[in-house]
Amino acid sequence: MSSVTKKDLLLFFDRPMEPSFITKGEDGVIFQIPMNYFPKTLQAVSAELMSRFEKGVKRIVPVRDIQLPDLSVPKQLDFNDQFSVFIPKHVKMAAALINIFMEMRDLEELQSVCAYCQIHINPYLFNYSLSVAILHRKDTQGLNFPSYAEVFPGKFMDPRTLKRAREINAIETNKEKSQQMPVVIPINFTASDLEPEQWVAYFREDIGVNLHHWHWHLVYPADTVLSIVNKDRRGELFYYMHSQIIARYNAERLCNKLRRVSPYNNFFEPIPEAYFPKLESTVASRAWPPRFANSVMHNLHRPMQQIKSDVYELELWRGRLQTAISEMAILLPDGSKMPLDEETGIDVLGNLVEATILSLNRAYYGNMHNMGHNFISYCHDPEDKYLELYGVMGDSSTAMRDPVFYRWHAFVDDLFQEYKNKLPPYGDKLDFAGIQVSSINVESVRGANRFSTHWEQSEVELDGGLDFTPRGSVLARFTHLQHDEFTYKINVHNSSGKDVMGTVRIFMAPTLNEEGNQLSFNDQRRLMIEMDKFSQSIPAGSSTISRISTESSVTIPYERVFRPQSNRPGKPGTPAAAEFDFCGCGWPHYMLIPKGTPEGYPVIIYVMISNWEEDRVEQDTTGTCKNAASYCGIRDRKYPDRRAMGFPFDRPIKANKITEFLKPNMAINDCTIHFTDKVQERPPQA
């Protein structure tokens, strides 16, 4: 029986640039690795190194010497290079390493190969691959790795902040956390307010928002073991999650008197928006390159990344995808055609656009989504003449910082909408006989139907990512949007004479366009932000459904985004740890509500109760992570709703305004979001 504990695997995320024979974790643990695991240049002095670092440690973890698997593919990526889930060569490397981690027979073998890889494999590639494996191995269920912002803080804050953090770490190493002076991350450090795009930088550059995007691509990798990639409705979720990001971003833009995002659908026109990230990029401490205003995409020839592609290929792939949508059928490799039906068509299309290994004809429909990221991220050095790194659009943990991310995904979303617009309206499928929703109201500290937002300062631990510095807690304080919690009150009358089960679906949308005029309903439905979705027993007669905002099915709480794993009670999988366990994939709860305006930004709240008997998915979800199921699904289970994602607003609607669309089982209410330009400190966590 192996004595290896799965919790020790988390130590490989600590100080990722430091080799595994150096002390890991707050408890002073060291891996005692075999001599042949050391780099050849250090093998002669391996005993001396182990002896030096073993002094004063509290626990030594012996690493068994095993016959190492073939690591030649992941070793092709230089230790000091970038890693991207959008570059095909890197995706293949990650798939090979994930497969190796998944094939290890037990935790002891997994720990052993990790101890070797942590020294020899690119740290970003290693971190990503181990994270995917931990999420999907049966013997690592309940084990949750630390926040990516803790492990690689340089991807989320500017070099000045990290420099100050290292100074504080050296000066205040022995201080209690409560006595430490946090290093403050400026709320606006990439541009001034003279640049209008900076007015929504609080959204684009938010740490939790970017962690959500990174973690989603971790849970849903594009290429590795088929059983990991082939999750229920994966392609549809790719469409819906990104579509919701665009809806949320547009709401923020309207709150800040900006026009809705313009799709980037002319691949040869200049990109007017500039972006200067002011971040450190890699272990080589090089800066992320900027993209200057009016940059243009060029044909790519990057030999080191094995990328050679013409911009015209994007045109070709788009044309083929649009033809498939027009004909409602895709061309298969054998020359036959497969219909894009109402139930599975969006899922098939999602996998074609992202070009996962589930794509039914990747050779023909290409690699639209990922290569778009690559063309944009290399537009400053398309032929590698200047040995420049890719821009932030090339990394899933930083891409959402760039304004062009939203323009690119608005274009991608328009492709999906072309398909959705060819589907018939739902019509009578929207009805729920016997159920009448008479009203929906929101109760908050601001009063009835008034949401309130403000700034909040919170802290994140950096010690786990400050390589080669003294041990000790280092806190970074950052400012983010926050809202006061609220409660939905939904009044329902059930005239069926018996208790029934319903699915409650709550959405929010702006009411006015950029000119202050009423939005057309077709525009408004594409701005519908899913706020919550839950099943509810509805007794015969009249009743009131209460739902607290903290129970939202799209978000995860702040504590589950940023809380250090060292605070986790009990061993993984035990009842004591159950409250702490989480998938990690989910929209940050503090960003549930758009910013609003001081005078009160007008929105509508919409509720629909649909028939649970027609919605339900028969499955056991005991012991699974169900946080943020709307955007992230449920781990190792089917998507918990039989309806199309975004139902009932995912299809065209024959109505000029929402009141013409309403059925008896629906209700709306006018609300306002009031923003107060004040900063509150987040209360300390227990």
N, C-alpha and C positions, 0 to 999 in steps of 0.2 A: 504493500500500500504506500503510495507516494505521500511524503510529508509536506509537499509543496502546497501552499495555500494560494488560492487565486487572488487574494488581496495583494500579494507580493508583486503581481503583474503590474499593478498601478505604479510601482516604483520606476518602471521603465519610462514613464511620462515625466518624471521629476528631473529637472535640469537636463533637458534633452541633448544638449551638446556635450555634456560631460560623460565620459565612458562609464560603463557599468561596473568597473572596479573601483570607482570613487563613491564615497558615502552618498546614500540616497535617502530621501524622506526626512521628515521632522524627527523621527525616532532614531536616526543614526544607524541605518542598515547598510551593509555592504555585501555585494555578490562576490563570492569566492570562485573565480572563473578558471577553467583549465588554461595551462600555459599556451596551448596551441590556438586558443581563441584570441590571444593578443595579436596586434599587428606584428608582422615579421620584424619590424625595426625595434620592437619592445620585448620580444620573446626572451632575449638573453637576460633582460633585467626584470622579468615578470615577477619573480619571487621577491625581489627587493621592493617593487611597486606595491605588491599585495601586502607585504609586511608594513610598509609605510602608511598605507591607508587603513589598515586594520586597527591601528592604535586608537583607542578611545571609543570605538564603535560599540553600540549596545547589542547588536545582533548580527551574526554572520550567516548568510544564506549560501550554502554550498550549491554549485551548479554542476550537474552531471555532464561528463564528457560523452557526447553522443556522436554518431556518424551524421555529420551535418548534411542537409539536403543540398541540391544544386541551387545555389544562389547567384548564378552567373547573370541572369536577366536583371534582377533588381540592382545588382552591383554595377550595372552599366551607367547608372546615374551617379555623377560625381557627388561626393559628400558635401561639397560646398555649392551645389547647384540648386536651382529652384525645382519645385515639383508642382505639377498642375493636373487636375482631373480633366482638363479640357484638351490636353496634348495627347494624341493617340499613343505615341511611344511611351509616355509616362503611365498612361492607363494600362498598357500591357505589362509594364513593370509592376505596377500595384497589383494587378490581377494575379501575376505569378507569385508575389509575396503573400497575398491574402490566401491563395490556395495552399501555400506551404504552411502557414499558421493554422489553417483549418484542418490540414491532414495530420498534424501532430497528434499522436495517439492519446496523450494525457497531458496534464498540466506540467509535469516534470519535463517532458520533451519540449513543450511550448516555452517554458521558462528558459530552457537551455538554448534554444535557437534564438530567443529574444536577446539573451545576454550577449550572444555573438553579433547579432544584427545591430544592436544598439551602438556597437563600436565601429562596424564596417559599412552600414547602410545609411544612405542619406536620411537625416533625422526627420524631415517632413514626410518622405515616403514611408519611413518606418512607423511614424506616429499614425499616419492615415491608415495604413494596412493593418496594424495591430488593433486600432480602434474598430475597424470593420469586423475583424475576426472576433473580438470580444463581444461585439453586439450580436454575433450570429452563432458562436459555439455554444453547445448545450451546457458544457461544464463551466462557462463563465457568465451564465445568466445571473442577473442581479448585480453584476459588477459594473460600476460606472466610472469611467475615466474622468479626470479633472477637466475643467473648462479649458478650451483651446486658448482662451485669452490668458489663462494662468501659465500655460506651457510655452506659448510663443507670444508674449506681450508685444513684441515689436511689430506684429501685424495689426495692432489695434491702437497704438499710441506713438507719438512722435519721439524722435531720438533724444530730445531735450528732457522729456519726462523720464525716459529710461536712464539717462545719465544721472539725473537727480535721484532716481530710485537707488542706483548703485552707490551713490554718495551716502544716502541715508542708511542703506544696508551696512556700509562699512562703519558709520559713526554710531548707529543705534542698535547694533546687533543684539546686545544683551537686555534691551528694554522690553518691558511687557507691551503687548499689543495695544492695550488701552492708553499707554503713555507715548506711543509713537506718533510722529508727525507725518501724516500721509502726504504723498507727492500728488499735486493737483494736475489733472489733465485739462487743458483749456477747452472750453466748449466749442470755440471756433478757432482752429489753428491752421486750416488749409486755405482760407481766403477771407477777405473782408466782406462786409455787407454791401460794398459797391458792386459785387457780383451777385445778381439776383438768385442764381442757383444756390448760393450759400444760405439763402433763407430757409432752405429745407435740409441743410447739412445735418441738423440734429437727428433727422430720420436716416439719411443715407449712411452717416458715419457712426451711428449708434452701435455700441459693442454687441448688445443682445440681438439686434436685427441681423448683423453680420454673422453672429454665431448660429442663428437659426438657419441661414442659407448654407453655411458650411456643414452643419449637422445634418440637414436634409440630404445633401449629396453624400454624406457618410452612410446614412441609413439606406439610401437608394443608389448604390454604386452602379455605374453603367456597364462594367465588365469585370467579372470574376466568376466564381462557381455559379452555375446556372441557378441553383436553388436559392442563392442569395439575391441575385438580380431579379429573378422571376417572381416578384411579389404581386399580390392581388392588385389589379388595376393600376400598376405602376406608371404606365404611360399617361393614363388619365390624371393621376395625381401630379405628375410633372406639369401638365397643363394647368391644373386647377391651383396648385400652390403658387406658381409664378403669376397666374392671372390675378390672384388675390393680392399679391405684392403690388402689382400695377394699380389695382383699384385703391389700395391703401395709399400709395404714393400720390395718386391723383387727388385724393381727398386732402392730403397735406398741402399739395400745391395750391389748391383752391382756397384753403384756409389762409395761405400766405400771399394771396392775390397774384398767383402765377397761373399761366395757362396749363391745361392738361398736357401731359407729355406727348411729344410728337414722335410717331414711329420712325425708326431709321430704316426706310424701305428703298432708298436709292443708294446703292452700295458704292456709287462713284462720286457722290456729292461730299463736300467737306463736312466735317463734324464741327459745328460752331462752338460747342461747349468745350472748354479746356478743363483739365483737372491736374492739380499739383498735390499729390498725396502726402508728401512730407513724412514718409515712413521709412524705416529700415526694412530691406527686403529679405535678405537671406542670411545664412550663417556667415557669409563672407562680409557682412555688415555693409553691403552696398545699398544705395538708396533706390526706392522704387522710381522708375523714370516717369516724368510727367507726360501729359499729352497736351500739346499746345492747341490753341484755338484754330479751327479750320484745318485740322489734320485730315488726311485722306488715307483710306485703306489702299494698300498696294499688294501686288502679287507677293506671296511669301516664298522665300527660299532660305530656310534655316537648317543647314545640314546637321548641326548638333542635336536638334530636336526632331530630325527626320521629317520635317514639314516642307513640302513643296506643293503649292496650290495657288491657282489663279482666282482672282476675285470673280471672274466669270463663272466659276464653279458654283458660287452662291446663287448666281442668276439661274444657272442650269437646274440646281436642286430645287430652288423655289418654283420654277416653272413646272417641274415634274410633280411636286407636291400639290400645286394648284390644279394641275390636270387631274390628279387622283381625286381631289376634293370635288372638282366640277363633275367628274364621272361617277363619284361616290364608289370608287373601286380602285384598288392598288394593283400595280403590275407585280407579279411574283417572278422569281428567277427562272421558272420553267416556261414563262411566256403567258401563263394563264392569269386571269384577273380574279381578285377576291373582293366582294362587296364591303364597303364601309357601312355597316348597319347601325341602327339606332343605339343598340346596347353596347357593342364593343368597338365601334368605329373610332371613337375618340381615344381609346386606349391604344389601338393599333397605330393611329396617327401620332400620338405622343411618343411612342417608341421609335417611329421613323424620324421624327424631327430631332429628338435628342441623339438618335443613332446609337442606342444601346445594343447589346448583343441580342436583344429581343427583336430588333428591327427585322422585318420579314424580307427586306430587299435592300440592304445597306449599300451594295455595289451600285445600285441604280439611283436611290434617293439620297445617298450621300450622308454627310455629317453636318447638317445645317446649323444646329444650335452651337455646338462646341467650336466649330471652325469660325463662326461669327465672333465668338469671344477671342479666338486666337488672332484673327485679322485685326481686330481693334487693339488688342493688347500689344501687338508688334508694329503698329503703324509708324512708330518713330524710328524703327530700325528693321525693316522687313527682310533684308538680306544678310543680317548679322555683320554688316561692315564694321560696326563700332562696338561689337561684342556686348551690346546692351541687353539687359534683362527685359522680360515682358512687363507690361504695366499691370495695374491692379485688376483689370478685367480678366487676367489670366489665372486668377486664384479664387476659388470659391469662398474663401474666408475674407476677401477684400473687394470682390467685384461690385458689391452693392454700394460701395462708397462713391463710385463714379457715376455722374449723371447719365452717361451714355448706356449704362447697364439697363436703365429703364426704357430708353429709346429702343434698344435692341429687343428687349422682351416685349415691348408694346408691339413691335413688328411681328414677333413670334406669336403673340396672343391674337393678332389679327388673322394669322393663318388658321388658327384653331377656330376663330369666330366664323371664318368662311365656311368651315364644315358645319358648325352649329347652326348657321343661318339656313342651311339646306334641310334641316330637320323640321318635321311638322310641329306646329304649336301643341302644347299639352292638352288644351281644351278641357274636356270633362275629367281628365286624369288628375286635375288639381282638386277636385271635390272630395269632401269627407262627409258623407251623408249623416245627418243628425248632429253635427258639430257646428256650433256658431260661436265665433270669437267676437265678443261685443266691444272689447277695448284692450289696449296695451298702454301701460303707463310706466314711467321710470321715477323711482324715488331716490333722491340723493340729498347731500347736505346743502346743495344749492336750491332745493325745492323741487316741485313736481316738473318732470320732463326737462330738467336742466342738468347737463353734465358739466363737470368742472375739471380743468387741467392746470398744471403748474410745473415748474422745474423741481427736480429732486437730485440731491447729491448722495451718491452711494460709493461704496468702497469695494475693491477687488484685490485679492492677495496676489502678489507678484513673485514671491520667493521661489516658487517652483520653476520659474522661467529665467531667473537671473543667474546664468551659468558662470562658473568660476568666480563667484563672489562669496563672502562669508555667509554662513547659514544664519537665518533669522527672518522673522516676518517683516514684509515690506508691503504697505498698503498704497494703492493708487485711488484717488478720489475723482470720480467723473460725474458729469451732470447729464441728466436724461429727462425726457418728458415723463410725467406721471399724472394720474387722474385719481380723483376721489372715487371710492367704490360706490356702487349703486345697486338697486334691486329692481328687477322687472316684476310688474304686477299685471297678470293676464287674466281677464275675466272671460269665462267660457260657460256656455250652456249646452248640455248634452241631452238632446230630446229623443235619443234612441231607446230609452227605457232600461238600459243596462250599462254597466261599467265597460269602458273601452280603453284601449291603449292608443296613445297618439305620439307622434314625433313633433316636438316643438322646434321650429326653425326661426331664428331671429337674425335679421339683417339690418344694417344701417347704410344710408346713402345721402350724399349732398342733395339739396333741392334746387340750387341755383347754378347757372353756368358762369363763365368768366365775365360776362357783361352784366351779371346780376339778374338775368332773366330765368324763368322756369326752365329746367332741363327737360328735353324731350324724354319720354319714357324709355325709348330704346337706348339713349345715352345713359340714363339713370340706372337701368338694369345692369349695365357693364361697370357701374361704380358701386354696385351692391357689395358691401363688406360683410362677410359672415361673422357674426358676433358670438353665436352659441347654437348648439343643437343637442337635444336630449330627449329621451323617451319619458313619457308621463302618463300615469293612470288618470283617467278622467271619469269621475263618478257620474251617475245619472243626475240630471238636474243642473243647477247652477253651482259653480265653484270658482275659486281664484287660485291661479298658479303663481307661486313666488319663486324667483330664481335670483340668486346673488351673483354679481358679476365675476367674483373670484372663481366661480364654477365653470367658467367658459370652456367650451370644447376646442377652442383654437389656440389657447395660450398655456404657457407654463409659468409658474410664479418666479419672481426674482431669485428666491433662495435656490431654486433648482437650476437656474442658469449659472449662478456665480458662487454658490457656497462651496468652500474647499472640501474635498473628499475626506480630509482628516477629521472633520466634524461629524462624520457619518456614524451613528450609533450602531453597536453590534456588528456581527459578521454579515457579509452580503447574503441575502436570502433569508435571514432570520426575521421574526416578527419585529424586533427592535429596529431593524433597518428598513422595514417595509415602508414606513412613512416617508423615508428619505429617498427611496428608490425612484428613479425616473428614467425615461428614455433619453431626455435631453433635447429631443427634436420638438420644437414648438415655438410659436410666436411669443416674444416676451410680453408678459401680462401688462407691464407698465406702458406698453405701446398699443394697448387694445383700442383706445379712443384717439381719434385725430386731435391735433392741437387745438383747433377752434380759434376764436378771436376774442378780444376783450369785450366787445359788445355782444357777443353770442353768435356763433356760426350756425345757420339753420340746417338741420338734417331731419330725415324721417327715420323712425324706427318701424320696422315691418315685422309682423309675426304671422306664421302659418302653422297650423296644426294639421299634419297629414296622417293618413291611416297607417299605424305601426304594422298592421298585418301585411300591408303591401311594401313596407320599408325594411322590415326586419331581416337580419342575416342570422341564421341558426348557427351558433358556435359558442364554445365555452371560452370566456375571457378571464376566468379566474387566474389571478397571479400575473396578469399581463399589465403592461403600462398603457393606460388609456388617456393620458394627458395629451391634449392637442391632437386628438384623433382626426379632426376635420382636415387638418393640413398635413398630418404625418401618418395617418392610418394607425393600426394597432400592431405591435410587434408580433410577428409570426402568425398573424390571423388575417382573415378577410377584412376588407374595408367595411366598417360597421354601419353601412347604409346601402340598401339596394338601389336607391335612386341615383340619378346622375349627380356628380359633384356640382354644387352650385344651384341645384334644383330649388325653386322653380324658375330661376332667372337665367339659366344657361341656354335657353332657346329663344328665338324671336317671339315677340308677343304682339298680337294685333290689338293694340290700344295706344291712344295718344298720351294718356296720363295714367298714373298708377291706380287712381280711383276707378277707372274703367276695367281694370284687371282684377280687382278684388272679388273674392268669393266669400260666402258666409263663414268659412273656416279661416279667414284671414282678417287682419286689422292693421292699421297704421296709426301713427301719431306724429305730430310735429314736435321736434325737440330743438334745443340749442346747446352748443358746446361753448362754455365760457372759459377763456384762458386768462390766468393771472400771472403776470410776469414777476414772479417771486421764486426764490429758491429755498427749499426745505431740506434739511438733513434727514436721511433715512434713519429711522429708529434702529438702534443696535439689535442684532439678532440674539435670541436666547441661546 
